[in-house]
Amino acid sequence: MTINLTSGEASRLEQYCSMTGRPATDVIRELIRSLVTSEENLRSE
């Protein structure tokens, strides 16, 4: 999978990874897992 980021987004991700010591893959994976989908909304109702 390829993710296209603006230079600002890439810089922000790099800074975050540098601050936390976490690889970009882990950060992106965590953010994806935090997304709410309509399917998940149905399960919680």
N, C-alpha and C positions, 0 to 999 in steps of 0.2 A: 504494500500500500504506500502511496506517496501522498504527502500532505503539502500543499502549496501555501506558504505563509508570506505575508508582506515582510519587508526587512524589519519594520518595527515590531511585528509579532514575533519574528525569529529572535530578535534582540531581547525582547521581554522574556521569552521562554529560556533563552540562554542565561540571562541574569537570574531568573528564578532557580534554575538548575544549579547554577554556581552557588547561590545563597544556601540552598537546601542540601546540596551534595547528591541530588537525585538525578538519574538519567532522564532525558526528555521523553523516552518511551514510557517510563513509569508515570510521569506527570500527565502525559496525554491520555494514557490508559485510565488513570484515576478520573480525569475530567469526563471522559466518555462514559464511564460507569456511573457518574453522578447525574447524567442526563435523565430526565423524566420522559417516558414515552406514554402514549395513550394506553398501550397495553398494560403498563404498570399501574396506571390510574384505575383501570377497571378492576385489577386485583385488589386494590386497597379499599374499594367501595363496598 
